[in-house]
């Protein structure tokens, strides 16, 4: 629990990432006296998360990120200002290997990533030797103002703690920052200590993609052909009109009746209006939106397997390798680094010369990177051999090659055996 409250405490203020019209179109609502009311009671974060995840492209992005992200393992790593060192482990890592009953490190990472994608934040505490997840929609962040000692003016914010609220707004628990692993890979520009979902920037595209899918469903359900207008001779009676309408809809509406020959009686005329899929460039329009969603998720289109990523030269060996490397280096490794920083709060390293880190050597998706690393090590070994043969001290050669600082090279005073020793 919070032992003390510092400064002026403020609870975070969550702002809506979508306008009210956007929410009205996305979520179940009802109207009373011209005012729209939302039936979801879990707040903006919950609404956008639950409904955004229903979009197939969003779900695919989260699945791809999660499946690869959850393959890493945790370890400790020695490091210094010059170069990261050896990896090692001890019993303190057990809680990350078995975070809660029937769970593994992969389950923990998968849950953290899903929370981050949908809510922007994932919160964890330790209770009775296991990790416990806090509901991101019920956690509020308490901050305090930092004032200048001379002028007294506010110059920044400091993190005070985390509050968990119930559905009725009542505070259930409070935790100090040292008690919470807060995973937030994307910082919220409107809050110093909160994360933001990558979905926020593309919610209009998500909504448009969902509406295009609904358009396809309506197209198939209503006619499976372009819209039609049927006109009649003015002398046709109401009874005849209603009978013709009922007969036409029963025989020509829906996918099972698509492309049937239509027979019309006297006085009826059919005209096609509106656009079909080809005329509105459905594939291009929806494909462009899918690519924008994938870009926000940091998943290349060719890795995700959407239409725009499967065309042209995207799947050529060189291009696919570049896309895979961009996904690994530009998305996965920053996410792993952020996760290590968050969990290090609960699993501190054994001493100040080590840090909690990730081990990606067993991730199948990155096996080509392992091969590239082997090539680099072979070239490093060849460089070391050349320098040692040139008369440099082996210890200084290792230090110079591993750090990239050639100033560390120290010469022995002798050169190759084929040459005469240096004479002072």
TORKOL-4160 file (C-alpha; in steps of 0.2 Angstrom, whole numbers, padded with zeros to 4 digits, m for minus):
424
<pt num="1" X="0000" Y="0000" Z="0000"/>
<pt num="2" X="0005" Y="0018" Z="m0002"/>
<pt num="3" X="0015" Y="0022" Z="0014"/>
<pt num="4" X="0015" Y="0041" Z="0011"/>
<pt num="5" X="0008" Y="0053" Z="m0002"/>
<pt num="6" X="0020" Y="0066" Z="m0008"/>
<pt num="7" X="0016" Y="0083" Z="m0015"/>
<pt num="8" X="0000" Y="0087" Z="m0023"/>
<pt num="9" X="m0008" Y="0071" Z="m0028"/>
<pt num="10" X="m0018" Y="0070" Z="m0044"/>
<pt num="11" X="m0028" Y="0056" Z="m0052"/>
<pt num="12" X="m0025" Y="0054" Z="m0071"/>
<pt num="13" X="m0039" Y="0061" Z="m0082"/>
<pt num="14" X="m0043" Y="0050" Z="m0097"/>
<pt num="15" X="m0048" Y="0059" Z="m0112"/>
<pt num="16" X="m0058" Y="0051" Z="m0126"/>
<pt num="17" X="m0048" Y="0046" Z="m0141"/>
<pt num="18" X="m0064" Y="0046" Z="m0152"/>
<pt num="19" X="m0078" Y="0059" Z="m0154"/>
<pt num="20" X="m0095" Y="0055" Z="m0148"/>
<pt num="21" X="m0101" Y="0052" Z="m0166"/>
<pt num="22" X="m0088" Y="0039" Z="m0168"/>
<pt num="23" X="m0093" Y="0030" Z="m0152"/>
<pt num="24" X="m0111" Y="0031" Z="m0157"/>
<pt num="25" X="m0107" Y="0022" Z="m0173"/>
<pt num="26" X="m0096" Y="0009" Z="m0165"/>
<pt num="27" X="m0105" Y="0004" Z="m0149"/>
<pt num="28" X="m0123" Y="m0001" Z="m0143"/>
<pt num="29" X="m0132" Y="0014" Z="m0138"/>
<pt num="30" X="m0149" Y="0021" Z="m0135"/>
<pt num="31" X="m0157" Y="0038" Z="m0136"/>
<pt num="32" X="m0169" Y="0047" Z="m0124"/>
<pt num="33" X="m0175" Y="0065" Z="m0128"/>
<pt num="34" X="m0162" Y="0066" Z="m0141"/>
<pt num="35" X="m0148" Y="0062" Z="m0130"/>
<pt num="36" X="m0137" Y="0047" Z="m0134"/>
<pt num="37" X="m0132" Y="0035" Z="m0119"/>
<pt num="38" X="m0119" Y="0022" Z="m0120"/>
<pt num="39" X="m0124" Y="0005" Z="m0113"/>
<pt num="40" X="m0106" Y="0000" Z="m0109"/>
<pt num="41" X="m0101" Y="0004" Z="m0091"/>
<pt num="42" X="m0082" Y="0001" Z="m0092"/>
<pt num="43" X="m0077" Y="0017" Z="m0099"/>
<pt num="44" X="m0068" Y="0023" Z="m0115"/>
<pt num="45" X="m0053" Y="0011" Z="m0114"/>
<pt num="46" X="m0064" Y="m0004" Z="m0112"/>
<pt num="47" X="m0076" Y="0001" Z="m0126"/>
<pt num="48" X="m0062" Y="0004" Z="m0139"/>
<pt num="49" X="m0053" Y="m0011" Z="m0134"/>
<pt num="50" X="m0067" Y="m0024" Z="m0134"/>
<pt num="51" X="m0074" Y="m0017" Z="m0150"/>
<pt num="52" X="m0058" Y="m0014" Z="m0159"/>
<pt num="53" X="m0052" Y="m0032" Z="m0156"/>
<pt num="54" X="m0067" Y="m0038" Z="m0166"/>
<pt num="55" X="m0060" Y="m0031" Z="m0182"/>
<pt num="56" X="m0051" Y="m0045" Z="m0191"/>
<pt num="57" X="m0036" Y="m0035" Z="m0196"/>
<pt num="58" X="m0033" Y="m0028" Z="m0178"/>
<pt num="59" X="m0035" Y="m0046" Z="m0172"/>
<pt num="60" X="m0023" Y="m0052" Z="m0184"/>
<pt num="61" X="m0010" Y="m0039" Z="m0180"/>
<pt num="62" X="m0012" Y="m0043" Z="m0161"/>
<pt num="63" X="m0010" Y="m0062" Z="m0165"/>
<pt num="64" X="0006" Y="m0060" Z="m0175"/>
<pt num="65" X="0014" Y="m0048" Z="m0162"/>
<pt num="66" X="0008" Y="m0059" Z="m0147"/>
<pt num="67" X="0014" Y="m0076" Z="m0155"/>
<pt num="68" X="0031" Y="m0070" Z="m0158"/>
<pt num="69" X="0033" Y="m0059" Z="m0143"/>
<pt num="70" X="0028" Y="m0073" Z="m0131"/>
<pt num="71" X="0043" Y="m0084" Z="m0137"/>
<pt num="72" X="0057" Y="m0075" Z="m0128"/>
<pt num="73" X="0064" Y="m0080" Z="m0111"/>
<pt num="74" X="0070" Y="m0070" Z="m0097"/>
<pt num="75" X="0088" Y="m0069" Z="m0090"/>
<pt num="76" X="0100" Y="m0058" Z="m0081"/>
<pt num="77" X="0114" Y="m0050" Z="m0091"/>
<pt num="78" X="0130" Y="m0042" Z="m0085"/>
<pt num="79" X="0133" Y="m0025" Z="m0093"/>
<pt num="80" X="0144" Y="m0010" Z="m0093"/>
<pt num="81" X="0146" Y="0006" Z="m0101"/>
<pt num="82" X="0156" Y="m0002" Z="m0115"/>
<pt num="83" X="0147" Y="m0018" Z="m0119"/>
<pt num="84" X="0134" Y="m0030" Z="m0113"/>
<pt num="85" X="0141" Y="m0046" Z="m0105"/>
<pt num="86" X="0136" Y="m0064" Z="m0101"/>
<pt num="87" X="0119" Y="m0070" Z="m0098"/>
<pt num="88" X="0115" Y="m0079" Z="m0082"/>
<pt num="89" X="0100" Y="m0084" Z="m0071"/>
<pt num="90" X="0096" Y="m0088" Z="m0053"/>
<pt num="91" X="0081" Y="m0094" Z="m0043"/>
<pt num="92" X="0073" Y="m0076" Z="m0043"/>
<pt num="93" X="0068" Y="m0079" Z="m0061"/>
<pt num="94" X="0056" Y="m0093" Z="m0056"/>
<pt num="95" X="0042" Y="m0081" Z="m0054"/>
<pt num="96" X="0044" Y="m0076" Z="m0072"/>
<pt num="97" X="0045" Y="m0094" Z="m0078"/>
<pt num="98" X="0030" Y="m0099" Z="m0068"/>
<pt num="99" X="0021" Y="m0083" Z="m0065"/>
<pt num="100" X="0004" Y="m0090" Z="m0059"/>
<pt num="101" X="m0004" Y="m0108" Z="m0059"/>
<pt num="102" X="m0003" Y="m0117" Z="m0075"/>
<pt num="103" X="0006" Y="m0103" Z="m0084"/>
<pt num="104" X="0023" Y="m0101" Z="m0092"/>
<pt num="105" X="0034" Y="m0086" Z="m0097"/>
<pt num="106" X="0025" Y="m0087" Z="m0114"/>
<pt num="107" X="0008" Y="m0085" Z="m0106"/>
<pt num="108" X="0014" Y="m0070" Z="m0096"/>
<pt num="109" X="0021" Y="m0061" Z="m0111"/>
<pt num="110" X="0006" Y="m0065" Z="m0121"/>
<pt num="111" X="m0006" Y="m0057" Z="m0108"/>
<pt num="112" X="0006" Y="m0042" Z="m0107"/>
<pt num="113" X="0006" Y="m0039" Z="m0125"/>
<pt num="114" X="m0013" Y="m0041" Z="m0127"/>
<pt num="115" X="m0016" Y="m0028" Z="m0113"/>
<pt num="116" X="m0003" Y="m0016" Z="m0121"/>
<pt num="117" X="m0011" Y="m0017" Z="m0139"/>
<pt num="118" X="m0029" Y="m0015" Z="m0133"/>
<pt num="119" X="m0027" Y="m0004" Z="m0117"/>
<pt num="120" X="m0010" Y="0003" Z="m0119"/>
<pt num="121" X="m0005" Y="m0003" Z="m0102"/>
<pt num="122" X="m0002" Y="m0019" Z="m0092"/>
<pt num="123" X="m0001" Y="m0019" Z="m0073"/>
<pt num="124" X="0006" Y="m0033" Z="m0062"/>
<pt num="125" X="0009" Y="m0036" Z="m0044"/>
<pt num="126" X="0016" Y="m0050" Z="m0033"/>
<pt num="127" X="0005" Y="m0058" Z="m0021"/>
<pt num="128" X="0009" Y="m0074" Z="m0012"/>
<pt num="129" X="0023" Y="m0078" Z="m0023"/>
<pt num="130" X="0013" Y="m0077" Z="m0040"/>
<pt num="131" X="0010" Y="m0063" Z="m0052"/>
<pt num="132" X="m0007" Y="m0055" Z="m0052"/>
<pt num="133" X="m0014" Y="m0045" Z="m0066"/>
<pt num="134" X="m0023" Y="m0029" Z="m0062"/>
<pt num="135" X="m0038" Y="m0024" Z="m0074"/>
<pt num="136" X="m0031" Y="m0010" Z="m0085"/>
<pt num="137" X="m0048" Y="m0002" Z="m0086"/>
<pt num="138" X="m0049" Y="0000" Z="m0067"/>
<pt num="139" X="m0031" Y="0006" Z="m0063"/>
<pt num="140" X="m0029" Y="0025" Z="m0061"/>
<pt num="141" X="m0012" Y="0033" Z="m0059"/>
<pt num="142" X="m0008" Y="0045" Z="m0045"/>
<pt num="143" X="0004" Y="0059" Z="m0048"/>
<pt num="144" X="0011" Y="0073" Z="m0038"/>
<pt num="145" X="0018" Y="0090" Z="m0044"/>
<pt num="146" X="0036" Y="0094" Z="m0043"/>
<pt num="147" X="0039" Y="0112" Z="m0039"/>
<pt num="148" X="0054" Y="0123" Z="m0040"/>
<pt num="149" X="0062" Y="0127" Z="m0023"/>
<pt num="150" X="0065" Y="0145" Z="m0027"/>
<pt num="151" X="0050" Y="0151" Z="m0037"/>
<pt num="152" X="0038" Y="0138" Z="m0031"/>
<pt num="153" X="0032" Y="0135" Z="m0048"/>
<pt num="154" X="0027" Y="0118" Z="m0055"/>
<pt num="155" X="0040" Y="0111" Z="m0066"/>
<pt num="156" X="0034" Y="0093" Z="m0068"/>
<pt num="157" X="0026" Y="0078" Z="m0062"/>
<pt num="158" X="0031" Y="0063" Z="m0051"/>
<pt num="159" X="0024" Y="0046" Z="m0050"/>
<pt num="160" X="0015" Y="0043" Z="m0033"/>
<pt num="161" X="0007" Y="0026" Z="m0035"/>
<pt num="162" X="m0007" Y="0016" Z="m0043"/>
<pt num="163" X="m0026" Y="0016" Z="m0037"/>
<pt num="164" X="m0038" Y="0001" Z="m0042"/>
<pt num="165" X="m0056" Y="0006" Z="m0042"/>
<pt num="166" X="m0071" Y="m0004" Z="m0043"/>
<pt num="167" X="m0086" Y="m0003" Z="m0055"/>
<pt num="168" X="m0094" Y="0010" Z="m0043"/>
<pt num="169" X="m0079" Y="0021" Z="m0042"/>
<pt num="170" X="m0074" Y="0016" Z="m0025"/>
<pt num="171" X="m0055" Y="0014" Z="m0022"/>
<pt num="172" X="m0051" Y="m0004" Z="m0019"/>
<pt num="173" X="m0032" Y="m0004" Z="m0016"/>
<pt num="174" X="m0017" Y="0007" Z="m0018"/>
<pt num="175" X="0001" Y="0002" Z="m0023"/>
<pt num="176" X="0018" Y="0011" Z="m0023"/>
<pt num="177" X="0027" Y="0012" Z="m0039"/>
<pt num="178" X="0040" Y="m0001" Z="m0033"/>
<pt num="179" X="0025" Y="m0013" Z="m0031"/>
<pt num="180" X="0019" Y="m0013" Z="m0049"/>
<pt num="181" X="0026" Y="m0019" Z="m0065"/>
<pt num="182" X="0019" Y="m0006" Z="m0077"/>
<pt num="183" X="0022" Y="m0011" Z="m0095"/>
<pt num="184" X="0018" Y="0003" Z="m0107"/>
<pt num="185" X="0028" Y="0002" Z="m0123"/>
<pt num="186" X="0020" Y="0017" Z="m0131"/>
<pt num="187" X="0020" Y="0033" Z="m0120"/>
<pt num="188" X="0004" Y="0043" Z="m0120"/>
<pt num="189" X="0009" Y="0061" Z="m0125"/>
<pt num="190" X="m0005" Y="0068" Z="m0114"/>
<pt num="191" X="0001" Y="0059" Z="m0098"/>
<pt num="192" X="0019" Y="0057" Z="m0092"/>
<pt num="193" X="0017" Y="0039" Z="m0084"/>
<pt num="194" X="0003" Y="0031" Z="m0094"/>
<pt num="195" X="0004" Y="0021" Z="m0110"/>
<pt num="196" X="m0007" Y="0022" Z="m0126"/>
<pt num="197" X="m0013" Y="0009" Z="m0137"/>
<pt num="198" X="m0007" Y="0009" Z="m0155"/>
<pt num="199" X="m0025" Y="0007" Z="m0160"/>
<pt num="200" X="m0029" Y="0025" Z="m0155"/>
<pt num="201" X="m0021" Y="0032" Z="m0171"/>
<pt num="202" X="m0030" Y="0021" Z="m0183"/>
<pt num="203" X="m0048" Y="0019" Z="m0175"/>
<pt num="204" X="m0056" Y="0029" Z="m0189"/>
<pt num="205" X="m0047" Y="0016" Z="m0201"/>
<pt num="206" X="m0053" Y="0002" Z="m0190"/>
<pt num="207" X="m0071" Y="0009" Z="m0191"/>
<pt num="208" X="m0070" Y="0011" Z="m0210"/>
<pt num="209" X="m0064" Y="m0007" Z="m0212"/>
<pt num="210" X="m0078" Y="m0013" Z="m0201"/>
<pt num="211" X="m0091" Y="m0003" Z="m0212"/>
<pt num="212" X="m0084" Y="m0010" Z="m0228"/>
<pt num="213" X="m0086" Y="m0028" Z="m0221"/>
<pt num="214" X="m0104" Y="m0023" Z="m0216"/>
<pt num="215" X="m0106" Y="m0017" Z="m0234"/>
<pt num="216" X="m0101" Y="m0033" Z="m0241"/>
<pt num="217" X="m0113" Y="m0042" Z="m0230"/>
<pt num="218" X="m0127" Y="m0031" Z="m0235"/>
<pt num="219" X="m0123" Y="m0033" Z="m0253"/>
<pt num="220" X="m0123" Y="m0052" Z="m0252"/>
<pt num="221" X="m0139" Y="m0052" Z="m0240"/>
<pt num="222" X="m0149" Y="m0040" Z="m0250"/>
<pt num="223" X="m0146" Y="m0045" Z="m0268"/>
<pt num="224" X="m0128" Y="m0051" Z="m0272"/>
<pt num="225" X="m0130" Y="m0039" Z="m0287"/>
<pt num="226" X="m0130" Y="m0020" Z="m0289"/>
<pt num="227" X="m0144" Y="m0011" Z="m0282"/>
<pt num="228" X="m0160" Y="m0011" Z="m0293"/>
<pt num="229" X="m0175" Y="0000" Z="m0295"/>
<pt num="230" X="m0191" Y="m0007" Z="m0302"/>
<pt num="231" X="m0204" Y="0005" Z="m0310"/>
<pt num="232" X="m0222" Y="0001" Z="m0315"/>
<pt num="233" X="m0235" Y="0008" Z="m0326"/>
<pt num="234" X="m0245" Y="0020" Z="m0316"/>
<pt num="235" X="m0261" Y="0009" Z="m0320"/>
<pt num="236" X="m0254" Y="m0005" Z="m0309"/>
<pt num="237" X="m0265" Y="m0008" Z="m0294"/>
<pt num="238" X="m0258" Y="m0008" Z="m0276"/>
<pt num="239" X="m0262" Y="m0026" Z="m0274"/>
<pt num="240" X="m0253" Y="m0031" Z="m0290"/>
<pt num="241" X="m0238" Y="m0021" Z="m0284"/>
<pt num="242" X="m0237" Y="m0029" Z="m0267"/>
<pt num="243" X="m0239" Y="m0046" Z="m0274"/>
<pt num="244" X="m0225" Y="m0043" Z="m0287"/>
<pt num="245" X="m0214" Y="m0036" Z="m0274"/>
<pt num="246" X="m0216" Y="m0051" Z="m0262"/>
<pt num="247" X="m0213" Y="m0063" Z="m0277"/>
<pt num="248" X="m0198" Y="m0054" Z="m0283"/>
<pt num="249" X="m0189" Y="m0053" Z="m0265"/>
<pt num="250" X="m0193" Y="m0071" Z="m0262"/>
<pt num="251" X="m0185" Y="m0077" Z="m0278"/>
<pt num="252" X="m0171" Y="m0065" Z="m0281"/>
<pt num="253" X="m0165" Y="m0059" Z="m0264"/>
<pt num="254" X="m0150" Y="m0066" Z="m0255"/>
<pt num="255" X="m0134" Y="m0076" Z="m0261"/>
<pt num="256" X="m0144" Y="m0092" Z="m0264"/>
<pt num="257" X="m0154" Y="m0083" Z="m0277"/>
<pt num="258" X="m0140" Y="m0073" Z="m0285"/>
<pt num="259" X="m0138" Y="m0073" Z="m0304"/>
<pt num="260" X="m0155" Y="m0081" Z="m0307"/>
<pt num="261" X="m0164" Y="m0076" Z="m0323"/>
<pt num="262" X="m0177" Y="m0062" Z="m0319"/>
<pt num="263" X="m0194" Y="m0063" Z="m0328"/>
<pt num="264" X="m0205" Y="m0047" Z="m0328"/>
<pt num="265" X="m0223" Y="m0045" Z="m0332"/>
<pt num="266" X="m0231" Y="m0031" Z="m0342"/>
<pt num="267" X="m0228" Y="m0014" Z="m0335"/>
<pt num="268" X="m0212" Y="m0018" Z="m0325"/>
<pt num="269" X="m0195" Y="m0010" Z="m0329"/>
<pt num="270" X="m0179" Y="m0014" Z="m0320"/>
<pt num="271" X="m0164" Y="m0002" Z="m0319"/>
<pt num="272" X="m0147" Y="m0005" Z="m0311"/>
<pt num="273" X="m0141" Y="0009" Z="m0300"/>
<pt num="274" X="m0127" Y="0011" Z="m0288"/>
<pt num="275" X="m0110" Y="0003" Z="m0289"/>
<pt num="276" X="m0103" Y="m0015" Z="m0288"/>
<pt num="277" X="m0087" Y="m0020" Z="m0279"/>
<pt num="278" X="m0076" Y="m0017" Z="m0295"/>
<pt num="279" X="m0083" Y="0000" Z="m0298"/>
<pt num="280" X="m0079" Y="0006" Z="m0281"/>
<pt num="281" X="m0062" Y="m0002" Z="m0281"/>
<pt num="282" X="m0067" Y="m0012" Z="m0265"/>
<pt num="283" X="m0050" Y="m0022" Z="m0265"/>
<pt num="284" X="m0039" Y="m0006" Z="m0266"/>
<pt num="285" X="m0050" Y="0004" Z="m0254"/>
<pt num="286" X="m0051" Y="m0009" Z="m0241"/>
<pt num="287" X="m0033" Y="m0015" Z="m0244"/>
<pt num="288" X="m0026" Y="0002" Z="m0241"/>
<pt num="289" X="m0035" Y="0003" Z="m0224"/>
<pt num="290" X="m0028" Y="m0014" Z="m0219"/>
<pt num="291" X="m0010" Y="m0008" Z="m0223"/>
<pt num="292" X="m0012" Y="0008" Z="m0212"/>
<pt num="293" X="m0018" Y="m0003" Z="m0198"/>
<pt num="294" X="m0004" Y="m0015" Z="m0200"/>
<pt num="295" X="0008" Y="0000" Z="m0200"/>
<pt num="296" X="0002" Y="0007" Z="m0184"/>
<pt num="297" X="0004" Y="m0011" Z="m0176"/>
<pt num="298" X="0022" Y="m0011" Z="m0182"/>
<pt num="299" X="0019" Y="m0027" Z="m0192"/>
<pt num="300" X="0024" Y="m0027" Z="m0211"/>
<pt num="301" X="0010" Y="m0031" Z="m0223"/>
<pt num="302" X="0019" Y="m0046" Z="m0230"/>
<pt num="303" X="0022" Y="m0053" Z="m0212"/>
<pt num="304" X="0003" Y="m0051" Z="m0208"/>
<pt num="305" X="m0002" Y="m0059" Z="m0224"/>
<pt num="306" X="m0015" Y="m0046" Z="m0230"/>
<pt num="307" X="m0018" Y="m0043" Z="m0248"/>
<pt num="308" X="m0006" Y="m0028" Z="m0251"/>
<pt num="309" X="0008" Y="m0038" Z="m0243"/>
<pt num="310" X="0005" Y="m0053" Z="m0255"/>
<pt num="311" X="0006" Y="m0044" Z="m0271"/>
<pt num="312" X="0021" Y="m0039" Z="m0282"/>
<pt num="313" X="0038" Y="m0042" Z="m0276"/>
<pt num="314" X="0034" Y="m0042" Z="m0257"/>
<pt num="315" X="0037" Y="m0060" Z="m0255"/>
<pt num="316" X="0053" Y="m0061" Z="m0264"/>
<pt num="317" X="0067" Y="m0068" Z="m0253"/>
<pt num="318" X="0076" Y="m0052" Z="m0251"/>
<pt num="319" X="0061" Y="m0041" Z="m0248"/>
<pt num="320" X="0053" Y="m0054" Z="m0236"/>
<pt num="321" X="0069" Y="m0055" Z="m0226"/>
<pt num="322" X="0070" Y="m0036" Z="m0225"/>
<pt num="323" X="0052" Y="m0036" Z="m0219"/>
<pt num="324" X="0055" Y="m0049" Z="m0206"/>
<pt num="325" X="0070" Y="m0040" Z="m0199"/>
<pt num="326" X="0061" Y="m0024" Z="m0198"/>
<pt num="327" X="0047" Y="m0032" Z="m0188"/>
<pt num="328" X="0061" Y="m0040" Z="m0177"/>
<pt num="329" X="0072" Y="m0025" Z="m0174"/>
<pt num="330" X="0059" Y="m0011" Z="m0175"/>
<pt num="331" X="0044" Y="m0019" Z="m0166"/>
<pt num="332" X="0049" Y="m0035" Z="m0156"/>
<pt num="333" X="0065" Y="m0030" Z="m0148"/>
<pt num="334" X="0059" Y="m0013" Z="m0142"/>
<pt num="335" X="0044" Y="m0022" Z="m0134"/>
<pt num="336" X="0055" Y="m0035" Z="m0126"/>
<pt num="337" X="0066" Y="m0021" Z="m0119"/>
<pt num="338" X="0051" Y="m0012" Z="m0112"/>
<pt num="339" X="0044" Y="m0028" Z="m0104"/>
<pt num="340" X="0061" Y="m0031" Z="m0095"/>
<pt num="341" X="0061" Y="m0013" Z="m0089"/>
<pt num="342" X="0044" Y="m0016" Z="m0082"/>
<pt num="343" X="0046" Y="m0033" Z="m0074"/>
<pt num="344" X="0063" Y="m0028" Z="m0066"/>
<pt num="345" X="0053" Y="m0018" Z="m0053"/>
<pt num="346" X="0047" Y="m0035" Z="m0047"/>
<pt num="347" X="0062" Y="m0046" Z="m0051"/>
<pt num="348" X="0077" Y="m0035" Z="m0047"/>
<pt num="349" X="0094" Y="m0040" Z="m0053"/>
<pt num="350" X="0106" Y="m0048" Z="m0040"/>
<pt num="351" X="0118" Y="m0033" Z="m0041"/>
<pt num="352" X="0120" Y="m0016" Z="m0049"/>
<pt num="353" X="0131" Y="m0023" Z="m0063"/>
<pt num="354" X="0117" Y="m0034" Z="m0070"/>
<pt num="355" X="0100" Y="m0031" Z="m0078"/>
<pt num="356" X="0084" Y="m0041" Z="m0082"/>
<pt num="357" X="0085" Y="m0045" Z="m0100"/>
<pt num="358" X="0077" Y="m0056" Z="m0114"/>
<pt num="359" X="0085" Y="m0071" Z="m0122"/>
<pt num="360" X="0078" Y="m0073" Z="m0140"/>
<pt num="361" X="0090" Y="m0087" Z="m0146"/>
<pt num="362" X="0076" Y="m0100" Z="m0146"/>
<pt num="363" X="0064" Y="m0089" Z="m0156"/>
<pt num="364" X="0061" Y="m0098" Z="m0172"/>
<pt num="365" X="0055" Y="m0083" Z="m0181"/>
<pt num="366" X="0073" Y="m0075" Z="m0178"/>
<pt num="367" X="0083" Y="m0090" Z="m0183"/>
<pt num="368" X="0090" Y="m0081" Z="m0198"/>
<pt num="369" X="0096" Y="m0068" Z="m0186"/>
<pt num="370" X="0105" Y="m0081" Z="m0177"/>
<pt num="371" X="0114" Y="m0087" Z="m0193"/>
<pt num="372" X="0118" Y="m0068" Z="m0197"/>
<pt num="373" X="0126" Y="m0067" Z="m0179"/>
<pt num="374" X="0136" Y="m0083" Z="m0182"/>
<pt num="375" X="0143" Y="m0075" Z="m0198"/>
<pt num="376" X="0147" Y="m0059" Z="m0188"/>
<pt num="377" X="0156" Y="m0069" Z="m0175"/>
<pt num="378" X="0166" Y="m0079" Z="m0188"/>
<pt num="379" X="0172" Y="m0062" Z="m0196"/>
<pt num="380" X="0176" Y="m0056" Z="m0178"/>
<pt num="381" X="0187" Y="m0071" Z="m0176"/>
<pt num="382" X="0196" Y="m0069" Z="m0192"/>
<pt num="383" X="0199" Y="m0051" Z="m0187"/>
<pt num="384" X="0206" Y="m0056" Z="m0170"/>
<pt num="385" X="0217" Y="m0069" Z="m0179"/>
<pt num="386" X="0224" Y="m0056" Z="m0191"/>
<pt num="387" X="0228" Y="m0044" Z="m0176"/>
<pt num="388" X="0236" Y="m0057" Z="m0166"/>
<pt num="389" X="0247" Y="m0063" Z="m0180"/>
<pt num="390" X="0251" Y="m0044" Z="m0182"/>
<pt num="391" X="0259" Y="m0044" Z="m0165"/>
<pt num="392" X="0245" Y="m0037" Z="m0154"/>
<pt num="393" X="0242" Y="m0043" Z="m0137"/>
<pt num="394" X="0227" Y="m0056" Z="m0137"/>
<pt num="395" X="0218" Y="m0048" Z="m0122"/>
<pt num="396" X="0219" Y="m0031" Z="m0131"/>
<pt num="397" X="0213" Y="m0039" Z="m0147"/>
<pt num="398" X="0197" Y="m0046" Z="m0139"/>
<pt num="399" X="0193" Y="m0030" Z="m0130"/>
<pt num="400" X="0196" Y="m0020" Z="m0146"/>
<pt num="401" X="0185" Y="m0031" Z="m0157"/>
<pt num="402" X="0171" Y="m0034" Z="m0145"/>
<pt num="403" X="0169" Y="m0015" Z="m0141"/>
<pt num="404" X="0174" Y="m0009" Z="m0158"/>
<pt num="405" X="0187" Y="0003" Z="m0150"/>
<pt num="406" X="0203" Y="0000" Z="m0159"/>
<pt num="407" X="0212" Y="0012" Z="m0148"/>
<pt num="408" X="0212" Y="m0003" Z="m0135"/>
<pt num="409" X="0225" Y="m0012" Z="m0146"/>
<pt num="410" X="0242" Y="m0015" Z="m0137"/>
<pt num="411" X="0256" Y="m0021" Z="m0148"/>
<pt num="412" X="0268" Y="m0034" Z="m0141"/>
<pt num="413" X="0284" Y="m0026" Z="m0150"/>
<pt num="414" X="0285" Y="m0041" Z="m0161"/>
<pt num="415" X="0278" Y="m0044" Z="m0178"/>
<pt num="416" X="0275" Y="m0060" Z="m0189"/>
<pt num="417" X="0288" Y="m0074" Z="m0187"/>
<pt num="418" X="0292" Y="m0072" Z="m0206"/>
<pt num="419" X="0299" Y="m0055" Z="m0201"/>
<pt num="420" X="0313" Y="m0049" Z="m0190"/>
<pt num="421" X="0308" Y="m0044" Z="m0172"/>
<pt num="422" X="0308" Y="m0025" Z="m0170"/>
<pt num="423" X="0324" Y="m0018" Z="m0164"/>
<pt num="424" X="0322" Y="m0004" Z="m0150"/>
